[in-house]
Amino acid sequence: MSDQVIHNFDFNKLIEFASTAKGDVYLKTPEGDILNLKSRLTQLLALSNAVDWGNVGEATVTCSDPDDESRLFRLNLYGNDNQ
């Protein structure tokens, strides 16, 4: 598992990605909290704390599955994950 920093990211795409991921997807907050984005409650918490008008300015995301890491990289870079 390696951290990926994402910038100017649509939060809905991130949640959709987490919903289809094979493994867990974690969002690290600036305060040091680690939130599992597979959890609906966590999604709402992350939305209220880390998102400005539906976009993630900057966040650190970690995937437990290597295939998900590759998909997240493509999604962050190209805007789609070609799944």
A tleap script that builds the chain and sets N, CA, C and O, in Angstrom:
source leaprc.protein.ff14SB
mol = sequence {
  NMET SER ASP GLN VAL ILE HIE ASN PHE ASP
  PHE ASN LYS LEU ILE GLU PHE ALA SER THR
  ALA LYS GLY ASP VAL TYR LEU LYS THR PRO
  GLU GLY ASP ILE LEU ASN LEU LYS SER ARG
  LEU THR GLN LEU LEU ALA LEU SER ASN ALA
  VAL ASP TRP GLY ASN VAL GLY GLU ALA THR
  VAL THR CYS SER ASP PRO ASP ASP GLU SER
  ARG LEU PHE ARG LEU ASN LEU TYR GLY ASN
  ASP ASN CGLN
}
set mol.1.N position { 0.840 -1.181 0.000 }
set mol.1.CA position { 0.000 0.000 0.000 }
set mol.1.C position { 0.885 1.244 0.000 }
set mol.1.O position { 1.786 1.401 0.824 }
set mol.2.N position { 0.596 2.103 -0.942 }
set mol.2.CA position { 1.323 3.361 -0.978 }
set mol.2.C position { 0.326 4.509 -1.058 }
set mol.2.O position { -0.761 4.368 -1.619 }
set mol.3.N position { 0.710 5.639 -0.491 }
set mol.3.CA position { -0.151 6.814 -0.492 }
set mol.3.C position { -0.106 7.490 -1.846 }
set mol.3.O position { 0.944 7.552 -2.486 }
set mol.4.N position { -1.247 7.994 -2.278 }
set mol.4.CA position { -1.323 8.808 -3.476 }
set mol.4.C position { -1.975 10.124 -3.094 }
set mol.4.O position { -3.029 10.139 -2.459 }
set mol.5.N position { -1.355 11.219 -3.474 }
set mol.5.CA position { -1.934 12.529 -3.230 }
set mol.5.C position { -2.737 12.900 -4.465 }
set mol.5.O position { -2.219 12.893 -5.582 }
set mol.6.N position { -4.002 13.223 -4.257 }
set mol.6.CA position { -4.858 13.625 -5.365 }
set mol.6.C position { -5.180 15.103 -5.214 }
set mol.6.O position { -5.262 15.623 -4.102 }
set mol.7.N position { -5.364 15.778 -6.356 }
set mol.7.CA position { -5.614 17.216 -6.376 }
set mol.7.C position { -6.836 17.519 -7.227 }
set mol.7.O position { -7.069 16.869 -8.246 }
set mol.8.N position { -7.619 18.516 -6.803 }
set mol.8.CA position { -8.764 18.992 -7.576 }
set mol.8.C position { -9.572 17.833 -8.142 }
set mol.8.O position { -9.739 17.699 -9.354 }
set mol.9.N position { -10.063 17.006 -7.241 }
set mol.9.CA position { -10.700 15.746 -7.584 }
set mol.9.C position { -12.182 15.816 -7.266 }
set mol.9.O position { -12.562 16.304 -6.201 }
set mol.10.N position { -13.013 15.346 -8.154 }
set mol.10.CA position { -14.458 15.294 -7.932 }
set mol.10.C position { -14.760 14.246 -6.863 }
set mol.10.O position { -14.447 13.068 -7.040 }
set mol.11.N position { -15.366 14.671 -5.757 }
set mol.11.CA position { -15.619 13.757 -4.643 }
set mol.11.C position { -16.533 12.607 -5.054 }
set mol.11.O position { -16.349 11.478 -4.597 }
set mol.12.N position { -17.522 12.882 -5.916 }
set mol.12.CA position { -18.422 11.819 -6.364 }
set mol.12.C position { -17.668 10.728 -7.110 }
set mol.12.O position { -17.979 9.547 -6.957 }
set mol.13.N position { -16.683 11.108 -7.915 }
set mol.13.CA position { -15.866 10.107 -8.609 }
set mol.13.C position { -15.059 9.282 -7.617 }
set mol.13.O position { -14.893 8.075 -7.791 }
set mol.14.N position { -14.562 9.937 -6.580 }
set mol.14.CA position { -13.791 9.222 -5.567 }
set mol.14.C position { -14.667 8.209 -4.830 }
set mol.14.O position { -14.233 7.087 -4.571 }
set mol.15.N position { -15.889 8.598 -4.494 }
set mol.15.CA position { -16.808 7.675 -3.817 }
set mol.15.C position { -17.211 6.537 -4.745 }
set mol.15.O position { -17.292 5.384 -4.320 }
set mol.16.N position { -17.461 6.854 -6.003 }
set mol.16.CA position { -17.792 5.810 -6.982 }
set mol.16.C position { -16.623 4.836 -7.124 }
set mol.16.O position { -16.821 3.623 -7.194 }
set mol.17.N position { -15.410 5.373 -7.166 }
set mol.17.CA position { -14.222 4.531 -7.229 }
set mol.17.C position { -14.155 3.605 -6.011 }
set mol.17.O position { -13.941 2.401 -6.154 }
set mol.18.N position { -14.338 4.169 -4.821 }
set mol.18.CA position { -14.268 3.378 -3.585 }
set mol.18.C position { -15.335 2.285 -3.578 }
set mol.18.O position { -15.091 1.180 -3.092 }
set mol.19.N position { -16.508 2.590 -4.112 }
set mol.19.CA position { -17.598 1.611 -4.137 }
set mol.19.C position { -17.283 0.417 -5.027 }
set mol.19.O position { -17.758 -0.689 -4.771 }
set mol.20.N position { -16.486 0.629 -6.069 }
set mol.20.CA position { -16.179 -0.457 -6.995 }
set mol.20.C position { -14.801 -1.066 -6.756 }
set mol.20.O position { -14.413 -2.003 -7.454 }
set mol.21.N position { -14.068 -0.556 -5.794 }
set mol.21.CA position { -12.723 -1.067 -5.507 }
set mol.21.C position { -12.782 -2.487 -4.951 }
set mol.21.O position { -13.729 -2.854 -4.255 }
set mol.22.N position { -11.771 -3.271 -5.263 }
set mol.22.CA position { -11.675 -4.638 -4.748 }
set mol.22.C position { -11.379 -4.649 -3.255 }
set mol.22.O position { -11.945 -5.439 -2.499 }
set mol.23.N position { -10.488 -3.763 -2.849 }
set mol.23.CA position { -10.078 -3.698 -1.442 }
set mol.23.C position { -10.568 -2.415 -0.801 }
set mol.23.O position { -11.411 -1.705 -1.349 }
set mol.24.N position { -10.023 -2.137 0.366 }
set mol.24.CA position { -10.383 -0.922 1.083 }
set mol.24.C position { -9.680 0.279 0.480 }
set mol.24.O position { -8.580 0.170 -0.063 }
set mol.25.N position { -10.339 1.435 0.586 }
set mol.25.CA position { -9.791 2.698 0.112 }
set mol.25.C position { -9.833 3.663 1.290 }
set mol.25.O position { -10.899 3.912 1.853 }
set mol.26.N position { -8.689 4.203 1.660 }
set mol.26.CA position { -8.581 5.060 2.830 }
set mol.26.C position { -8.262 6.499 2.425 }
set mol.26.O position { -7.448 6.744 1.535 }
set mol.27.N position { -8.915 7.435 3.090 }
set mol.27.CA position { -8.647 8.854 2.922 }
set mol.27.C position { -7.975 9.335 4.191 }
set mol.27.O position { -8.506 9.167 5.289 }
set mol.28.N position { -6.797 9.938 4.038 }
set mol.28.CA position { -6.081 10.479 5.199 }
set mol.28.C position { -6.366 11.970 5.276 }
set mol.28.O position { -6.177 12.700 4.303 }
set mol.29.N position { -6.817 12.411 6.431 }
set mol.29.CA position { -7.133 13.823 6.621 }
set mol.29.C position { -5.884 14.586 7.048 }
set mol.29.O position { -4.914 13.984 7.508 }
set mol.30.N position { -5.905 15.916 6.895 }
set mol.30.CA position { -4.766 16.720 7.357 }
set mol.30.C position { -4.511 16.575 8.859 }
set mol.30.O position { -3.394 16.802 9.323 }
set mol.31.N position { -5.544 16.198 9.622 }
set mol.31.CA position { -5.406 16.022 11.070 }
set mol.31.C position { -4.796 14.673 11.431 }
set mol.31.O position { -4.503 14.417 12.599 }
set mol.32.N position { -4.600 13.801 10.427 }
set mol.32.CA position { -3.999 12.500 10.682 }
set mol.32.C position { -4.995 11.360 10.820 }
set mol.32.O position { -4.593 10.218 11.047 }
set mol.33.N position { -6.296 11.648 10.685 }
set mol.33.CA position { -7.294 10.587 10.734 }
set mol.33.C position { -7.249 9.781 9.441 }
set mol.33.O position { -6.940 10.316 8.376 }
set mol.34.N position { -7.558 8.497 9.542 }
set mol.34.CA position { -7.616 7.628 8.373 }
set mol.34.C position { -9.037 7.100 8.276 }
set mol.34.O position { -9.515 6.393 9.163 }
set mol.35.N position { -9.709 7.457 7.173 }
set mol.35.CA position { -11.118 7.126 6.988 }
set mol.35.C position { -11.277 6.108 5.867 }
set mol.35.O position { -10.724 6.288 4.782 }
set mol.36.N position { -12.032 5.038 6.121 }
set mol.36.CA position { -12.294 4.027 5.104 }
set mol.36.C position { -13.465 4.500 4.245 }
set mol.36.O position { -14.591 4.600 4.733 }
set mol.37.N position { -13.204 4.791 2.971 }
set mol.37.CA position { -14.233 5.335 2.091 }
set mol.37.C position { -15.260 4.304 1.636 }
set mol.37.O position { -16.211 4.658 0.939 }
set mol.38.N position { -15.095 3.058 2.005 }
set mol.38.CA position { -16.117 2.051 1.708 }
set mol.38.C position { -17.322 2.211 2.637 }
set mol.38.O position { -18.413 1.735 2.322 }
set mol.39.N position { -17.137 2.864 3.758 }
set mol.39.CA position { -18.194 3.066 4.744 }
set mol.39.C position { -19.030 4.290 4.376 }
set mol.39.O position { -18.477 5.363 4.134 }
set mol.40.N position { -20.353 4.144 4.329 }
set mol.40.CA position { -21.239 5.262 4.006 }
set mol.40.C position { -21.134 6.366 5.054 }
set mol.40.O position { -21.139 7.548 4.709 }
set mol.41.N position { -21.040 6.000 6.312 }
set mol.41.CA position { -20.903 6.997 7.372 }
set mol.41.C position { -19.603 7.782 7.197 }
set mol.41.O position { -19.578 9.004 7.348 }
set mol.42.N position { -18.544 7.076 6.880 }
set mol.42.CA position { -17.264 7.733 6.650 }
set mol.42.C position { -17.323 8.645 5.436 }
set mol.42.O position { -16.726 9.721 5.445 }
set mol.43.N position { -18.032 8.233 4.396 }
set mol.43.CA position { -18.181 9.069 3.206 }
set mol.43.C position { -18.816 10.406 3.571 }
set mol.43.O position { -18.382 11.456 3.097 }
set mol.44.N position { -19.836 10.365 4.407 }
set mol.44.CA position { -20.492 11.605 4.828 }
set mol.44.C position { -19.564 12.453 5.683 }
set mol.44.O position { -19.531 13.675 5.540 }
set mol.45.N position { -18.815 11.818 6.566 }
set mol.45.CA position { -17.855 12.530 7.401 }
set mol.45.C position { -16.774 13.180 6.545 }
set mol.45.O position { -16.429 14.345 6.745 }
set mol.46.N position { -16.244 12.422 5.594 }
set mol.46.CA position { -15.219 12.956 4.701 }
set mol.46.C position { -15.775 14.106 3.872 }
set mol.46.O position { -15.085 15.099 3.642 }
set mol.47.N position { -16.990 13.979 3.434 }
set mol.47.CA position { -17.621 15.032 2.644 }
set mol.47.C position { -17.718 16.323 3.438 }
set mol.47.O position { -17.468 17.405 2.906 }
set mol.48.N position { -18.078 16.213 4.704 }
set mol.48.CA position { -18.239 17.415 5.516 }
set mol.48.C position { -16.909 18.056 5.899 }
set mol.48.O position { -16.862 19.259 6.152 }
set mol.49.N position { -15.831 17.280 5.948 }
set mol.49.CA position { -14.541 17.801 6.401 }
set mol.49.C position { -13.528 18.090 5.299 }
set mol.49.O position { -12.743 19.031 5.420 }
set mol.50.N position { -13.530 17.307 4.234 }
set mol.50.CA position { -12.427 17.382 3.277 }
set mol.50.C position { -12.813 17.973 1.931 }
set mol.50.O position { -11.973 18.085 1.038 }
set mol.51.N position { -14.068 18.348 1.778 }
set mol.51.CA position { -14.535 18.715 0.455 }
set mol.51.C position { -15.065 20.139 0.445 }
set mol.51.O position { -15.755 20.574 1.366 }
set mol.52.N position { -14.725 20.849 -0.618 }
set mol.52.CA position { -15.201 22.213 -0.805 }
set mol.52.C position { -16.013 22.267 -2.089 }
set mol.52.O position { -15.454 22.181 -3.183 }
set mol.53.N position { -17.315 22.406 -1.967 }
set mol.53.CA position { -18.213 22.496 -3.122 }
set mol.53.C position { -18.103 21.293 -4.055 }
set mol.53.O position { -18.124 21.454 -5.275 }
set mol.54.N position { -17.985 20.089 -3.493 }
set mol.54.CA position { -17.982 18.876 -4.297 }
set mol.54.C position { -16.637 18.468 -4.856 }
set mol.54.O position { -16.534 17.431 -5.511 }
set mol.55.N position { -15.606 19.258 -4.616 }
set mol.55.CA position { -14.277 18.909 -5.111 }
set mol.55.C position { -13.309 18.746 -3.956 }
set mol.55.O position { -13.360 19.480 -2.969 }
set mol.56.N position { -12.436 17.777 -4.097 }
set mol.56.CA position { -11.381 17.569 -3.121 }
set mol.56.C position { -10.211 18.426 -3.574 }
set mol.56.O position { -9.658 18.199 -4.650 }
set mol.57.N position { -9.827 19.411 -2.766 }
set mol.57.CA position { -8.694 20.263 -3.122 }
set mol.57.C position { -7.410 19.462 -3.153 }
set mol.57.O position { -6.687 19.465 -4.150 }
set mol.58.N position { -7.131 18.778 -2.057 }
set mol.58.CA position { -5.977 17.894 -1.969 }
set mol.58.C position { -6.263 16.873 -0.887 }
set mol.58.O position { -6.750 17.219 0.190 }
set mol.59.N position { -5.962 15.626 -1.171 }
set mol.59.CA position { -6.177 14.568 -0.196 }
set mol.59.C position { -5.181 13.452 -0.444 }
set mol.59.O position { -4.668 13.290 -1.551 }
set mol.60.N position { -4.919 12.692 0.590 }
set mol.60.CA position { -4.057 11.522 0.484 }
set mol.60.C position { -4.945 10.291 0.553 }
set mol.60.O position { -5.722 10.125 1.494 }
set mol.61.N position { -4.824 9.435 -0.442 }
set mol.61.CA position { -5.649 8.235 -0.539 }
set mol.61.C position { -4.730 7.024 -0.607 }
set mol.61.O position { -3.704 7.047 -1.286 }
set mol.62.N position { -5.109 5.966 0.103 }
set mol.62.CA position { -4.365 4.714 0.104 }
set mol.62.C position { -5.314 3.581 -0.242 }
set mol.62.O position { -6.427 3.519 0.281 }
set mol.63.N position { -4.882 2.687 -1.117 }
set mol.63.CA position { -5.682 1.517 -1.495 }
set mol.63.C position { -5.000 0.264 -0.967 }
set mol.63.O position { -3.775 0.149 -1.018 }
set mol.64.N position { -5.794 -0.677 -0.458 }
set mol.64.CA position { -5.214 -1.914 0.057 }
set mol.64.C position { -4.924 -2.919 -1.053 }
set mol.64.O position { -4.180 -3.875 -0.834 }
set mol.65.N position { -5.499 -2.720 -2.240 }
set mol.65.CA position { -5.308 -3.635 -3.362 }
set mol.65.C position { -4.464 -2.951 -4.446 }
set mol.65.O position { -4.768 -1.823 -4.834 }
set mol.66.N position { -3.415 -3.611 -4.937 }
set mol.66.CA position { -2.553 -3.004 -5.960 }
set mol.66.C position { -3.294 -2.631 -7.244 }
set mol.66.O position { -2.962 -1.626 -7.874 }
set mol.67.N position { -4.290 -3.425 -7.642 }
set mol.67.CA position { -5.067 -3.096 -8.837 }
set mol.67.C position { -5.846 -1.802 -8.632 }
set mol.67.O position { -5.974 -0.995 -9.553 }
set mol.68.N position { -6.363 -1.609 -7.427 }
set mol.68.CA position { -7.077 -0.373 -7.118 }
set mol.68.C position { -6.133 0.825 -7.154 }
set mol.68.O position { -6.524 1.908 -7.589 }
set mol.69.N position { -4.893 0.637 -6.699 }
set mol.69.CA position { -3.901 1.716 -6.765 }
set mol.69.C position { -3.686 2.160 -8.205 }
set mol.69.O position { -3.614 3.356 -8.485 }
set mol.70.N position { -3.584 1.208 -9.108 }
set mol.70.CA position { -3.394 1.527 -10.526 }
set mol.70.C position { -4.606 2.262 -11.077 }
set mol.70.O position { -4.467 3.241 -11.811 }
set mol.71.N position { -5.793 1.789 -10.723 }
set mol.71.CA position { -7.024 2.445 -11.178 }
set mol.71.C position { -7.106 3.867 -10.650 }
set mol.71.O position { -7.478 4.780 -11.387 }
set mol.72.N position { -6.759 4.070 -9.370 }
set mol.72.CA position { -6.809 5.404 -8.778 }
set mol.72.C position { -5.813 6.330 -9.468 }
set mol.72.O position { -6.124 7.495 -9.718 }
set mol.73.N position { -4.631 5.830 -9.774 }
set mol.73.CA position { -3.627 6.633 -10.474 }
set mol.73.C position { -4.173 7.103 -11.819 }
set mol.73.O position { -4.058 8.279 -12.161 }
set mol.74.N position { -4.772 6.174 -12.589 }
set mol.74.CA position { -5.338 6.539 -13.892 }
set mol.74.C position { -6.495 7.511 -13.743 }
set mol.74.O position { -6.636 8.444 -14.535 }
set mol.75.N position { -7.320 7.296 -12.733 }
set mol.75.CA position { -8.463 8.167 -12.511 }
set mol.75.C position { -7.994 9.577 -12.143 }
set mol.75.O position { -8.564 10.562 -12.615 }
set mol.76.N position { -6.977 9.677 -11.318 }
set mol.76.CA position { -6.434 10.971 -10.915 }
set mol.76.C position { -5.756 11.680 -12.091 }
set mol.76.O position { -5.874 12.895 -12.243 }
set mol.77.N position { -5.052 10.917 -12.912 }
set mol.77.CA position { -4.288 11.497 -14.010 }
set mol.77.C position { -5.165 11.819 -15.220 }
set mol.77.O position { -5.057 12.899 -15.801 }
set mol.78.N position { -6.035 10.873 -15.598 }
set mol.78.CA position { -6.785 11.008 -16.839 }
set mol.78.C position { -8.274 11.313 -16.659 }
set mol.78.O position { -8.954 11.668 -17.622 }
set mol.79.N position { -8.780 11.178 -15.438 }
set mol.79.CA position { -10.202 11.417 -15.207 }
set mol.79.C position { -11.069 10.190 -15.406 }
set mol.79.O position { -12.285 10.254 -15.224 }
set mol.80.N position { -10.453 9.057 -15.783 }
set mol.80.CA position { -11.181 7.779 -15.854 }
set mol.80.C position { -10.200 6.673 -15.540 }
set mol.80.O position { -8.984 6.859 -15.589 }
set mol.81.N position { -10.757 5.509 -15.215 }
set mol.81.CA position { -9.879 4.410 -14.809 }
set mol.81.C position { -9.866 3.273 -15.820 }
set mol.81.O position { -9.235 2.242 -15.587 }
set mol.82.N position { -10.561 3.453 -16.942 }
set mol.82.CA position { -10.589 2.435 -18.012 }
set mol.82.C position { -10.809 1.026 -17.475 }
set mol.82.O position { -10.120 0.079 -17.853 }
set mol.83.N position { -11.779 0.917 -16.591 }
set mol.83.CA position { -12.049 -0.372 -15.963 }
set mol.83.C position { -12.741 -1.295 -16.914 }
set mol.83.O position { -13.049 -2.432 -16.556 }
savepdb mol mol.pdb
quit
